[in-house]
Amino acid sequence: MTATTAVRTSTSTFTATTMAKVAILIDTGYLVALINQKDSLHAQAKTLARSWEKSGQALVTTDAVLIEFANFFARSPLRALAASWLRRLRQCVHPPVRPLAAA
């Protein structure tokens, strides 16, 4: 008797149109790469940022991500720049920042 294993595959196909309707979670790594020009993913992060802005891509982040971002730059020469980014992120509506309790 042999057992067969079914391979699950996604039936969803994401296109530029459907992606704009689904909010993308902005995580710490992306924010770090975006602000730090020496980060190996800086250029890719900037390209993504331009693409998402142009397409109107919905974005979201959380308080936990912002705390981790602040902690990452706490002892960095980029600390003041990171603090400025945090203030702007907290004031803007896009991306919305979800509180820890709701995340």
ZALO-593187 format. One record per atom (N, C-alpha, C): x, y, z. Coordinates in steps of 0.001 Angstrom, whole numbers, plus 524288, in hexadecimal, padded with zeros to 5 digits. Each point is the difference from the previous one (the first is absolute). Layout:
<sites>
XYZ...
</sites>
This chain:
<sites>
8034A7FB71800007FCB68048F800008037A804D2800007FF03803877FC6D80325804BE7FFC97FC9F804B28015C8025C8039E802877FD3A804CC80178801678043F7FC127FC30802F37FE8F80111804667FC8E7FFDE804FC80338803578037D7FEA68003F804FA802C27FE33804497FC5D7FC15802AA801A07FE0C804577FCDD80356804CA801028016D8028B7FBE9802FE804CB8007D7FC34804857FFA27FFFB80331804117FC7B804837FFFE8026C804617FCCC7FCE38023A7FCBC801CD804787FCF77FC1B8046F800B8801DF804A47FF787FCA58048D8007D7FCC58009E7FB0D7FB1E80151800BC7FCAF801097FB777FF83805DF7FF1B8028480307803637FFC6805B07FF7780488801EC7FCAA7FED08039B7FCA780409802877FCEC7FFCE805CA801438046880210801D88002D805828014D80202803177FB537FD08803D77FE808018F8038C7FBD1800B2805618026A801DB803AB7FCFD800A980554801F87FACD80228801F17FBC27FEA17FD587FADC801EA801887FE497FDB8805338009A7FADC800C17FE527FDA2804E7803AC8015E804748050F800C17FEE2803AB8015E804287FEC480557802497FE37803AD7FCD07FEC680534801F27FB897FFCA803EC7FCBC7FC067FFAF7FB977FF72803908018B7FD508051A804627FD5080002801DB7FD35804928047780323802707FF658016A804F38041F8030C80290804CB7FC98800EF804838022E7FEE2804F07FD52800EB80215801B980547801917FC438033380234801328052080599801DF7FF5B800FA804B7801BA80544802367FFE7802C37FE33804F3804257FD0A7FF54802DC7FDD4804708050280317800EE802827FED680457804B5802CA801A0804587FFC67FBF4800F67FB7C7FDCF8043D7FF627FC387FF73803AD7FB647FB46800AC7FE217FEFF803917FBA480129805A68019A7FE1A8019A80495800E580556801D4805CC80116800DC802C27FC308023F805A480092800DF802CC800AC7FAC87FEB07FCB57FC3580280800567FAD97FEB8805287FD507FB50801ED800C87FE5E804D77FD8280301804B9802128011880018804FF8028F8048280270805F67FFA77FFD58021B7FB4280005805A47FF3A8005F802667FF227FA98802A7803F37FDF7802457FFA47FAC78043A7FBCF7FF96802307FE5780460804097FBF27FFF27FDBB7FA7F800307FAE77FF92800C87FD737FAE580024800347FD897FA8E801207FAF87FFC9800727FD517FAF47FAD97FFF27FCF77FB9E800DB8029F7FAE87FFFA7FD5E7FDBD805807FF4C80337803FC800E77FE288056E7FFA97FDB3801437FA98802D17FEB67FBE57FE22801377FAB27FADC7FD347FED97FF957FB1B8019D7FB277FD187FF1D7FB7C8024F8032380118801B0804C97FBF3802598033D7FE098051A7FD8E80391803267FDF67FE72804E37FD747FCCC7FEEB7FB128018F7FC127FD007FD0F7FE8D7FB517FA787FE50801767FF887FCC9804147FAD77FE5C801DD7FCC9804B1801B68026680388802EE7FD388049D801F17FDCF803367FB7C80332800E17FC057FE32803007FB6A7FB917FD257FD318009D7FAF17FF607FC0C7FCDD7FD4F7FAD480007802F9800567FF418051E7FB3B7FFEE8032E7FD5780555800148032280418800367FDBE805437FFFF7FD48801127FAC98028A7FE937FBCA7FDD4800E27FAC07FAE57FD057FF2E7FFC37FB30802007FB5F7FCBC7FF277FBB5800DC8041180135803168040B7FC1C800CE8041A7FF637FB4480380804107FCD2800587FFDE7FB37803227FEAC8013B805B67FC4E7FD29802217FE998009C80584804407FD948036C8019B802DF804058040F7FE36803937FE008006180590802427FCEB803717FEA3800348058D804C77FE608031E8008480207804B3804237FE478038A7FDBF7FFCA8057D8032F7FE8A803C27FE1F7FF768055E80399802E6803C17FE00800EE804B280339802548041C804C97FC9F8010D7FF597FADF7FFC78045D7FC6E8010980466800D77FC137FEAB800CB7FB1B803ED801007FBF0802CB80523801247FD1880406801768025E8051680114803837FFCE804D37FE7F7FCF5803E58034B7FF51804A68051A7FD507FE7E7FF987FBEA7FCD7804AB7FD337FE448037E803877FCA67FD9B8031E7FCA6802DA803BA7FCB7802F3803EE8036B7FD5A80230803E980280803C480389804767FD74802FA7FF2D7FB41801C4804137FD34802E2804BE7FEF17FC807FF177FEAB7FB208043F7FEE77FC56803A0804B47FF757FDBF804AD7FFCC80316804B97FF2D80158802ED805107FED57FDBB8047D800C4802AB805068059A801CC800DE803C27FCFF7FE4B805828016A800C8802D5800E37FAD47FD14801807FC1D80219800B27FABD800F3805C67FECC803A9801187FC8A8009A805657FE2A7FB14801F77FD367FCA87FC707FE607FB1D801687FD537FB74800B3803CF80132800368050D7FBF08004E804067FC51804AA7FF288021E804A27FF107FCBF804AA7FF4B7FC857FF7C7FB27802317FDF27FBD07FCE97FF337FB3F7FBA57FC08800FF801457FBC6802B77FC0D7FC08801467FBB0802528036B801758033C803C57FC188027F803647FC64803847FCCD80240802C27FC3F7FCE6803527FC917FC207FCBA7FCD2801D67FBA17FDF47FC987FC6D7FD107FB957FE0580370801447FE9E804E17FC027FE06803967FBC78041C800ED80191804D3800D17FC2A80430800D77FC7C800937FB378025F7FFEB7FB5A7FCD78008D7FB3A7FC5D7FB567FF38801E87FB4E8010A7FCB27FB517FF767FB6280030803B7800D5801FE804BB7FBC58004F803D67FBF28040D7FE7F8018F803FB7FD0B7FC73804387FE977FCFC7FEF77FAFA8021C7FCC77FC977FD627FF3B7FAF57FC127FB86800407FC888001C7FC557FBEB7FC0A7FFCA801AB7FB587FCB3803BB800C67FC8B801C87FBDD7FC82805D47FF2F800B9801E37FBBD801EF7FCD97FB808018C7FDB5800BC8056C7FB5D7FDD8800E07FDDB80043805448034C7FCA6803B780049801A8804E2802E87FD1B803F57FC167FD728039E800237FAD3800277FC727FD128035F802597FF958057C7FCE280123803FC801FD7FF7680557801087FA448014E803427FF1B803E78014C7FAA6801877FB247FCD78015A7FC4E8024E802A47FB527FD28801A77FCBA7FE207FB648002F802E67FBAB7FCCB7FE917FB77803027FCCE7FC038050F7FF83800B6803347FD3A7FC237FF7F7FA6780084
</sites>
